[in-house]
Amino acid sequence: MRRSLAFPLLAACAAALLLARAPRAAAETPDAPAVLRSIVNAYTAKPAYSMTFVQSYAPAGFPDASPETGTLTIQTPASLRFDYDGPEGKVYTFDGRAARQYVAVDKQIVLKTLTAAEKARLPLLFLQPPAEILERFAAVAKQAGNGLVDLALTPRADADLKSVTALATPAGELKRLVVLDGEGNRTTFTFTNLAPRKKRPVSDFALVPPKGTRVVGE
């Protein structure tokens, strides 16, 4: 009786040992268009969102400059506003057509109409329909650990921009955005404290500075 039970027991132990030693299946590769849709949906589900940010810039061949911090507001269909921390009173806005950088301490505002490549360097890229983004960019996604996903966007034709890489949660919340331009300069944003907001007035994005401010640009 003992011999008849011994063989099944040994066989079960051997099978368990083999399963324990078998390599685990690799994590499934995320679907890039689906990841992109989740990001776009996350930032267009409400009229506006705010988040805190850290922004750093590294010229080609050099380390990152000192980072800047502040609060970003992003609003459909194509508006954003960076309010930077610090005594300079620096604000950067885009109203869907023109960008404005105002520095209160300098009493100066710089006005510029952005190209498609310059717009792609900003988080407002993810306010556009996914199909339009995929027409301009080849997309590749991969697991990044801690449940996050890396989405790499490579322009199909734009030589002014080399890549845009987004680190996001499965729900589409951006945690990091890295933009590499055609000359090798890198801009990195990290984001925290995402929260939905009420729609802000157009004047918050089409910034009008106080009287006496010097206007540079267009």
N, C-alpha and C positions, 0 to 999 in steps of 0.2 A: 504493500500500500504506500509506504514511504517513497519507494523508487518511482511509482507512477506519478506522484506529486512533484518529485524533484525536477524532472525534465521540463514540464511546463513552467515551473518557477524560474529555472535557469534561463529558459528561452525568453521569458518576459523581462528578466533583468538585462539580458544581452540586448534586446530591442530598445530598452530604455536608454542604455549606454550609447548605442549608435545614434539615437535621436538627439541625445545631449551633445554629441560631438559633431553632428551635421551642421554645416554652415547655415546661418540664418539668411532668408531671402532678402535681397536688397530692397530698400524702401522704394515704393513706386514713384516714378518720375512724375512730378506735377505737370498738368496740362497748362502750357503757357497762356493760351487765349483765355482759359477759365480763370487763371490767376489774375490776369489783366482785368477781366470783367469784374472780379470781386473787388479790386482796388477802385475802379471807376464807380461801381455801385456804392462803395463805402463813402465816397466823397460827393456823390450827387443825390443821395437819398434824402437829404435835408437841404434847405436853401443855403446854409452857411455852416462852417465849422471853424473852431479855433484850436490851436495847439501851441505848446511851447517848442522852441527849436534851439539847436546849437548849429552854427554855420562855420565851416572852416574852408580856407582856400589854400591850395598848394600849387604854385607855379611849376611848370615842367622842370624836373631836376632839382627841386628845392623841397624842404619839409613844409608842413602846414604852418601857415601864419597863425597868430593868436586868434582863437575862435571868438565869434560874436554870438550873443544870445538874445532872445526876445520872444515875442508872441506873433504867430502867423494866423491871419484870417483868410480863409479860402472860400469863395462864394460862386455858385453857378450863375451864369453860364461860363464866365471866363475872367473872374476878378480875384485879386489877392492883395494882401497888405501885410508887410513885415514891419512891426513896431519893435525897434531895437532897444535893448536896455542901455543904460549909461547916460551921462549928462549931456551928450552931444545933441540929443533930440533927433536921432536919425530915423527916418521913415522911408520905406520903399513900397510903391504901389503899382498895380497894373489894372487898368479898367476895361480890358478887352481889346484895346488898340494901342495905347501909349503907356510907357513906363515912366514913373517919376521917382527920383531920389531926392529927398529933402533933408537937409541938415540944418537944424535951427541955429546952432552955434555959429555956423558959417554964413547964415542968412542967404542961402543959395539953394536952388532947386534945379536938377538936371532933368530935362524932358527928352524922351527918345521913343520913336516907333520901333517896336521889336520885329525882327525877322522870325521866320518859322523856327530856325535853329535856336535863337535866343529864347523864344517861348518854351521850347522843349527843355531848356535848362532849369525851368521853374516847376514847382509842384503842380501848376495848373495844367500840365500835360495830361493829368489824370482826370480832368473835367471833360475831356473830349470823348466822343463815342469810341468804344473799343475797335470797331471796324476801321475807323479813320486812322487810329494809331497803328494798327497792324498793316495798313497800306503803306505807311511811311517807315515802319520799323520791323525787322525780324526779331521775334521774341523766343527766348529760351528760358525755361524755369528749372530749378533744382531745389532739393531740400537743403536747408541751411542749419538745421539743428534747433533744439528748443521749440519745435513745432512751427518754426518760421520758414518762409519760402523766399528764395532769391529769384528775381525776374530781371533778366538782362535784355535790354532793347538796343539793337544795332541799326542805325539808319541805313536804309536801302540805297540812298543816293546822296545824302547831305554830307559834304566833305568838311563842313564847319563843326561837326559834332561826331565824336568817335563812339561814345556809348552812354547809356543811361541805365543804371542798375538800382533796382528797388528791393529793399528787404521789407517783407510784409507778413502780417498774421494771416491765418486761413480766412479770416473774415474781411481781409482787405485793408486793414489799418497799416499805414506806412510807418515803419520804424526808422528807416534810413534811406536816403537817396544820394547816390554818387553820380556826378556828371563829369565826364571826361571829354574835353573838346579836342578839335583836330590838331592842336598844337601840344597836347599833352598836359594842359592845365586841368587840375581837378578841384571841383567844388563838392563838399560833403555836407549834407543836412542830416541831423538826427532829430526825431520828433517824439514828444511825450504829451500826455494829458489831452488827448483828443476829446472834443466835446461839441455837440451840435449847438448852433446859435441861431438867433433870429436874423432875418435878412437885414443887412446894413444899407444905408442910403448910398446912392451913386457918388455923392460928394466925398465919402470916405475913401474911395478908390481913385476918382478923378481929382486928386488933391489940389487944392487952391491954397498957396502959401500966404502968409500975412503980407501986407503992403510993405514995400521996401526990400522985398526978397529979390535977389538977382536970379534971373531965369537964363539958363544955359541950354542950348540945343535948339530944337525946332520951335 
